[in-house]
């Protein structure tokens, strides 16, 4: 063993080990945000790590280890502090004045926006244990600007509801409705009874309180002909997500649902939630307000920005994770859709809208349309183009259900 570990090759690797340690993570992170990390890129990445490690060892580490440093500790410390200051200034310039200027690929920030392109004062209705939700303050347009008779679209859910802001603006601009009220909180599961067990005692979120207040608001002030559109990332709660980060959190139980502080298995939680949708639809039917629930969207193993072809990331180097098998995704989502359809069959006021076919053909699912247009801002949220695409499809769905007239008033 001693002779083996004393061979020239292993001894050399030992000498270079610190430089290899310093450079491996930098190269992997930079590649992850540029060309990606895949079997096609590994030879380049191994070569880059080795080359940078050797250069820093022979040109920086070794000369500095054998350099004749000043006998004065003050000067030595001063040089060290100066080096740290220069490095800090460089990092600050990369983060601030030079941010994005060194990126040589093509990037359109609008492709990754899920912003609300209306009045900048528009606020999403939220609630925390310290702050009550004021629904009159998050109406667009404001209540005082509306006629005596108006129709409202309520959009509610988690961050998937917030990602429909472009859809909401189209409803108002095209005069399909007179106003929109959007309510939700990222990570909050839309329910009156079920709650993520990880948020049960959270000081920053009051999910049950928010949605109970929302339902009370709609029942108290909603009008005949109004609609409630629910959008949540149901896949997190009733199936398995695709992105590795979300999958790890899912496996740790971060998205498990609880009823009265009692954690529920997936199948039981889905059954309880389906029955709850029927109950909510029944309550809204008393005011002739329709309940529309958006079925789950596909999600991705890779951020779409890593799936765009660039000069440094040709088509052949794109990860297989940029597309999904439609059959696999259908099988994963089928229990959720089946449960929702069962609930729909038991309530004439519950309507399940499924946008899945917009993003999946018979064989594959993709965050891009056939013409290359990106429709997702990240691994699970629609961007503005995607929300607009859903808008037109949702209009046809609502017309087919006689929930919306064919022409605006």
C-alpha positions as CSV (number, residue, x, y, z in Angstrom):
1,X,0.0,0.0,0.0
2,X,2.9,2.4,0.9
3,X,4.5,1.8,-2.5
4,X,1.2,2.4,-4.3
5,X,0.5,5.6,-2.5
6,X,4.0,6.8,-3.1
7,X,3.8,6.5,-6.9
8,X,4.5,9.7,-8.8
9,X,1.0,10.1,-10.2
10,X,-0.8,9.8,-6.8
11,X,1.8,12.1,-5.1
12,X,1.2,14.7,-7.9
13,X,-2.5,14.5,-7.4
14,X,-2.0,15.0,-3.7
15,X,0.1,18.2,-4.4
16,X,-2.6,19.5,-6.7
17,X,-5.6,18.4,-4.5
18,X,-6.1,21.8,-2.9
19,X,-6.2,23.6,-6.3
20,X,-8.5,20.8,-7.6
21,X,-10.8,21.4,-4.6
22,X,-10.9,25.2,-5.2
23,X,-11.7,25.0,-8.9
24,X,-14.1,22.0,-9.2
25,X,-17.1,23.8,-7.7
26,X,-16.5,27.0,-9.7
27,X,-16.4,25.2,-13.0
28,X,-19.5,23.1,-12.2
29,X,-21.5,26.1,-11.1
30,X,-20.6,28.1,-14.2
31,X,-21.3,25.2,-16.4
32,X,-24.6,24.6,-14.7
33,X,-25.8,28.1,-15.7
34,X,-24.3,28.0,-19.2
35,X,-23.7,24.7,-21.1
36,X,-25.2,22.5,-18.4
37,X,-23.7,19.4,-16.8
38,X,-24.3,16.2,-18.9
39,X,-22.5,13.3,-20.4
40,X,-21.7,15.6,-23.4
41,X,-20.0,18.3,-21.3
42,X,-18.1,16.1,-18.7
43,X,-14.9,15.8,-20.8
44,X,-14.7,19.6,-21.2
45,X,-15.5,20.1,-17.5
46,X,-12.9,17.6,-16.3
47,X,-10.3,19.2,-18.6
48,X,-11.2,22.8,-17.4
49,X,-10.9,21.8,-13.8
50,X,-7.5,20.1,-14.3
51,X,-6.1,23.0,-16.4
52,X,-7.2,25.7,-14.0
53,X,-5.9,23.6,-11.0
54,X,-2.5,23.1,-12.6
55,X,-2.2,26.8,-13.6
56,X,-3.2,28.0,-10.1
57,X,-0.8,25.5,-8.5
58,X,2.3,26.3,-10.5
59,X,1.6,30.1,-11.1
60,X,0.0,31.1,-7.8
61,X,0.1,28.5,-5.0
62,X,3.7,27.2,-5.4
63,X,5.3,30.6,-6.0
64,X,3.5,32.1,-3.0
65,X,4.5,29.2,-0.8
66,X,8.2,29.6,-1.6
67,X,8.2,33.4,-1.9
68,X,10.4,35.5,0.4
69,X,7.7,37.3,2.5
70,X,8.4,40.4,4.5
71,X,9.6,39.8,8.0
72,X,7.2,42.4,9.2
73,X,3.8,40.8,10.2
74,X,2.1,44.2,9.6
75,X,3.2,44.3,6.0
76,X,2.2,40.7,5.4
77,X,-1.2,41.2,6.9
78,X,-1.6,44.4,5.0
79,X,-0.9,42.7,1.7
80,X,-3.5,40.0,2.6
81,X,-6.1,42.6,3.4
82,X,-5.4,44.5,0.2
83,X,-5.8,41.2,-1.8
84,X,-9.1,40.6,-0.1
85,X,-10.3,44.1,-0.8
86,X,-9.4,43.8,-4.5
87,X,-11.2,40.4,-4.7
88,X,-14.2,41.9,-2.9
89,X,-14.3,44.9,-5.3
90,X,-14.2,42.5,-8.3
91,X,-17.1,40.4,-6.9
92,X,-19.1,43.5,-6.2
93,X,-18.6,44.8,-9.7
94,X,-19.8,41.5,-11.1
95,X,-22.9,41.6,-9.0
96,X,-23.7,45.3,-9.5
97,X,-22.3,47.5,-12.4
98,X,-21.1,44.6,-14.5
99,X,-24.1,42.3,-13.9
100,X,-25.0,40.5,-17.1
101,X,-22.4,42.4,-19.2
102,X,-20.0,39.4,-19.4
103,X,-22.7,37.0,-20.5
104,X,-22.2,36.4,-24.2
105,X,-25.3,34.3,-24.9
106,X,-28.7,35.6,-26.0
107,X,-31.2,36.3,-23.2
108,X,-34.6,38.0,-23.3
109,X,-35.7,38.8,-19.7
110,X,-39.4,39.1,-20.9
111,X,-39.4,35.4,-21.6
112,X,-39.0,34.7,-17.9
113,X,-41.5,37.2,-16.5
114,X,-44.7,36.4,-14.8
115,X,-45.4,40.1,-13.9
116,X,-48.7,41.9,-13.8
117,X,-48.6,44.4,-16.7
118,X,-51.4,46.7,-15.3
119,X,-51.6,49.4,-12.6
120,X,-48.3,49.3,-10.6
121,X,-50.3,49.8,-7.4
122,X,-52.1,46.5,-7.9
123,X,-51.5,44.2,-4.9
124,X,-52.0,40.5,-4.5
125,X,-54.3,39.8,-1.5
126,X,-52.2,38.2,1.2
127,X,-52.5,37.5,4.9
128,X,-50.1,36.8,7.8
129,X,-50.8,36.1,11.4
130,X,-50.1,39.9,12.0
131,X,-51.9,41.4,8.9
132,X,-55.5,40.8,7.8
133,X,-56.2,40.6,4.1
134,X,-58.1,43.6,2.8
135,X,-59.8,42.5,-0.4
136,X,-61.1,45.9,-1.5
137,X,-57.5,47.1,-1.7
138,X,-56.5,44.4,-4.2
139,X,-59.2,44.9,-6.7
140,X,-58.3,45.8,-10.3
141,X,-59.7,48.2,-11.3
142,X,-60.4,49.8,-7.9
143,X,-64.0,49.4,-6.7
144,X,-64.7,53.2,-7.0
145,X,-63.9,53.0,-10.7
146,X,-66.5,50.3,-11.5
147,X,-70.1,50.7,-12.6
148,X,-73.0,49.8,-10.4
149,X,-73.3,46.4,-12.0
150,X,-70.0,44.6,-12.6
151,X,-68.7,41.0,-12.9
152,X,-65.7,39.8,-11.0
153,X,-63.1,37.0,-11.7
154,X,-61.5,35.8,-8.5
155,X,-58.2,34.1,-9.0
156,X,-56.9,32.2,-5.9
157,X,-54.2,29.7,-5.0
158,X,-50.4,29.6,-4.4
159,X,-47.7,31.1,-6.7
160,X,-49.3,29.3,-9.7
161,X,-52.3,31.7,-9.2
162,X,-49.9,34.7,-9.1
163,X,-48.3,33.4,-12.4
164,X,-51.7,34.0,-14.1
165,X,-51.5,37.8,-13.8
166,X,-51.1,38.2,-17.5
167,X,-54.3,36.1,-18.0
168,X,-56.1,38.3,-15.5
169,X,-55.1,41.5,-17.4
170,X,-56.4,40.0,-20.6
171,X,-59.8,39.3,-19.0
172,X,-60.1,42.9,-18.0
173,X,-58.6,44.5,-21.1
174,X,-60.9,42.4,-23.4
175,X,-63.9,43.2,-21.2
176,X,-64.6,39.6,-20.4
177,X,-65.0,40.7,-16.8
178,X,-65.1,44.1,-15.2
179,X,-62.6,43.4,-12.4
180,X,-60.1,40.9,-11.1
181,X,-59.3,40.0,-7.5
182,X,-56.2,37.9,-7.0
183,X,-55.6,36.2,-3.7
184,X,-52.8,33.8,-2.7
185,X,-49.4,33.2,-1.1
186,X,-46.4,31.3,-2.5
187,X,-46.3,27.8,-0.9
188,X,-49.9,28.1,0.5
189,X,-52.1,25.2,-0.6
190,X,-55.6,26.4,-1.4
191,X,-57.9,24.8,1.2
192,X,-60.2,25.6,4.0
193,X,-59.2,22.5,6.1
194,X,-56.0,21.0,4.7
195,X,-52.6,22.7,5.4
196,X,-49.0,21.9,4.6
197,X,-47.7,20.4,7.8
198,X,-44.5,22.3,7.4
199,X,-46.4,25.6,7.7
200,X,-48.7,24.7,10.5
201,X,-46.8,26.8,13.1
202,X,-45.2,29.2,10.7
203,X,-45.1,32.9,11.9
204,X,-44.9,34.1,8.3
205,X,-48.0,32.4,6.8
206,X,-51.6,32.0,7.6
207,X,-52.8,29.9,4.7
208,X,-56.0,28.6,6.2
209,X,-56.9,32.0,7.6
210,X,-56.3,33.6,4.2
211,X,-58.4,31.2,2.2
212,X,-61.2,31.1,4.7
213,X,-61.3,34.9,4.7
214,X,-61.3,34.8,0.9
215,X,-64.3,32.4,0.7
216,X,-66.2,34.5,3.2
217,X,-65.5,37.6,1.1
218,X,-66.7,36.0,-2.1
219,X,-69.9,34.6,-0.5
220,X,-70.6,37.9,1.2
221,X,-69.9,40.3,-1.7
222,X,-69.8,38.1,-4.8
223,X,-72.5,38.5,-7.4
224,X,-74.4,36.2,-9.8
225,X,-72.2,35.4,-12.8
226,X,-68.9,35.9,-10.9
227,X,-66.3,33.1,-11.2
228,X,-63.6,31.7,-8.9
229,X,-60.5,30.3,-10.7
230,X,-58.3,28.1,-8.5
231,X,-54.7,27.5,-9.5
232,X,-52.3,25.6,-7.3
233,X,-49.3,23.3,-7.8
234,X,-51.3,20.2,-6.9
235,X,-48.5,17.9,-8.1
236,X,-46.4,18.9,-5.0
237,X,-49.1,17.7,-2.7
238,X,-50.7,14.7,-4.4
239,X,-47.9,13.3,-6.7
240,X,-44.1,13.6,-7.2
241,X,-42.4,16.7,-8.7
242,X,-39.8,16.4,-11.4
243,X,-37.2,19.0,-10.5
244,X,-34.4,17.5,-8.2
245,X,-34.6,20.3,-5.7
246,X,-38.4,20.0,-5.3
247,X,-38.2,16.2,-5.3
248,X,-35.7,16.3,-2.4
249,X,-38.0,18.6,-0.4
250,X,-40.9,16.4,-1.2
251,X,-39.1,13.3,0.0
252,X,-38.4,15.1,3.3
253,X,-42.1,15.7,3.8
254,X,-42.1,19.4,3.3
255,X,-45.3,19.3,1.2
256,X,-47.2,16.8,3.2
257,X,-50.7,17.9,4.0
258,X,-52.3,17.8,7.5
259,X,-55.9,17.8,8.7
260,X,-56.3,19.1,12.3
261,X,-52.5,18.6,12.8
262,X,-52.8,15.0,11.6
263,X,-50.6,14.2,8.6
264,X,-52.4,12.5,5.7
265,X,-51.1,10.0,3.1
266,X,-51.4,11.2,-0.5
267,X,-54.5,9.1,-1.5
268,X,-56.4,10.1,1.6
269,X,-55.4,13.8,1.3
270,X,-56.6,13.8,-2.3
271,X,-60.0,12.2,-1.4
272,X,-60.5,14.8,1.4
273,X,-59.6,17.6,-0.9
274,X,-62.0,16.4,-3.7
275,X,-64.8,16.4,-1.2
276,X,-63.9,19.9,0.0
277,X,-64.0,21.2,-3.6
278,X,-67.6,19.8,-3.9
279,X,-68.5,21.6,-0.6
280,X,-66.9,24.9,-1.8
281,X,-68.7,24.6,-5.1
282,X,-72.0,24.0,-3.3
283,X,-71.5,27.1,-1.1
284,X,-70.7,29.3,-4.2
285,X,-73.7,27.9,-6.1
286,X,-76.0,29.6,-3.5
287,X,-74.7,32.9,-4.9
288,X,-74.6,31.6,-8.5
289,X,-70.9,31.9,-8.6
290,X,-69.0,29.2,-10.6
291,X,-66.0,27.4,-9.3
292,X,-63.3,26.6,-11.9
293,X,-60.3,24.5,-10.9
294,X,-57.2,24.4,-13.1
295,X,-55.8,20.8,-13.2
296,X,-52.1,20.4,-12.6
297,X,-49.5,21.5,-15.2
298,X,-46.5,19.5,-16.2
299,X,-43.3,20.5,-14.5
300,X,-39.7,20.1,-15.6
301,X,-36.5,18.5,-14.3
302,X,-34.5,21.5,-15.7
303,X,-35.0,25.2,-15.6
304,X,-36.1,26.3,-19.1
305,X,-33.3,28.8,-19.3
306,X,-30.9,25.8,-19.5
307,X,-32.9,24.4,-22.3
308,X,-32.3,27.2,-24.8
309,X,-29.8,26.7,-27.5
310,X,-26.7,29.0,-27.3
311,X,-23.4,29.2,-29.1
312,X,-21.9,27.5,-26.0
313,X,-24.8,25.1,-25.7
314,X,-25.7,23.6,-29.1
315,X,-28.9,21.6,-29.6
316,X,-27.0,18.3,-29.3
317,X,-25.8,19.2,-25.8
318,X,-29.2,20.0,-24.4
319,X,-30.2,17.8,-21.5
320,X,-32.7,15.1,-21.9
321,X,-34.4,16.7,-18.9
322,X,-35.6,19.5,-21.1
323,X,-38.4,17.3,-22.3
324,X,-40.6,14.8,-20.6
325,X,-42.4,11.7,-21.8
326,X,-46.1,12.7,-22.1
327,X,-47.2,9.1,-21.2
328,X,-45.1,9.2,-17.9
329,X,-46.4,12.6,-17.0
330,X,-50.0,11.6,-17.7
331,X,-49.6,8.5,-15.5
332,X,-48.2,10.7,-12.6
333,X,-51.0,13.2,-12.8
334,X,-53.8,10.8,-13.6
335,X,-54.9,10.1,-9.9
336,X,-55.3,13.9,-9.4
337,X,-57.2,14.4,-12.6
338,X,-59.4,11.4,-11.9
339,X,-60.2,12.6,-8.4
340,X,-61.1,16.1,-9.7
341,X,-63.3,14.6,-12.5
342,X,-65.1,12.5,-9.9
343,X,-65.8,15.7,-7.8
344,X,-66.9,17.5,-11.0
345,X,-69.4,14.7,-11.8
346,X,-71.0,15.2,-8.3
347,X,-71.3,19.0,-8.6
348,X,-72.9,20.9,-11.4
349,X,-71.2,24.1,-10.2
350,X,-67.6,22.6,-10.3
351,X,-65.7,22.8,-13.5
352,X,-62.3,21.2,-14.0
353,X,-60.2,23.0,-16.7
354,X,-57.2,21.0,-17.9
355,X,-54.5,23.0,-19.8
356,X,-52.2,19.9,-20.0
357,X,-52.7,19.4,-23.8
358,X,-51.4,22.9,-24.5
359,X,-47.9,21.9,-23.4
360,X,-47.9,18.1,-24.2
361,X,-48.3,16.3,-27.5
362,X,-49.0,12.6,-27.7
363,X,-45.4,11.7,-27.1
364,X,-43.7,14.5,-25.2
365,X,-44.1,17.5,-23.0
366,X,-42.0,20.6,-23.5
367,X,-41.7,24.1,-21.9
368,X,-41.5,25.4,-25.5
369,X,-44.1,25.6,-28.2
370,X,-43.5,24.0,-31.6
371,X,-42.3,27.4,-32.9
372,X,-39.7,27.6,-30.1
373,X,-41.6,30.1,-28.0
374,X,-40.9,29.6,-24.3
375,X,-44.0,29.4,-22.1
376,X,-42.6,28.7,-18.6
377,X,-40.5,31.1,-16.5
378,X,-39.0,28.3,-14.4
379,X,-39.5,24.6,-13.7
380,X,-43.2,24.9,-12.9
381,X,-44.5,28.5,-13.4
382,X,-46.0,29.9,-16.6
383,X,-44.5,33.0,-18.0
384,X,-46.6,35.8,-19.5
385,X,-46.7,34.1,-22.9
386,X,-47.8,30.8,-21.3
387,X,-50.5,32.6,-19.2
388,X,-51.8,34.3,-22.4
389,X,-51.9,31.0,-24.1
390,X,-54.0,29.6,-21.3
391,X,-56.2,32.7,-21.5
392,X,-57.5,31.9,-25.0
393,X,-57.9,28.2,-24.2
394,X,-59.7,29.0,-21.0
395,X,-62.1,31.3,-22.9
396,X,-63.1,28.4,-25.1
397,X,-63.6,26.2,-22.1
398,X,-65.8,28.8,-20.3
399,X,-67.9,29.3,-23.4
400,X,-68.4,25.6,-23.8
401,X,-69.6,25.5,-20.2
402,X,-71.9,28.5,-20.8
403,X,-70.0,30.4,-18.2
404,X,-69.0,33.2,-20.6
405,X,-70.7,34.7,-23.6
406,X,-69.1,34.4,-27.1
407,X,-68.6,38.1,-27.4
408,X,-67.7,40.7,-24.7
409,X,-70.5,43.1,-23.7
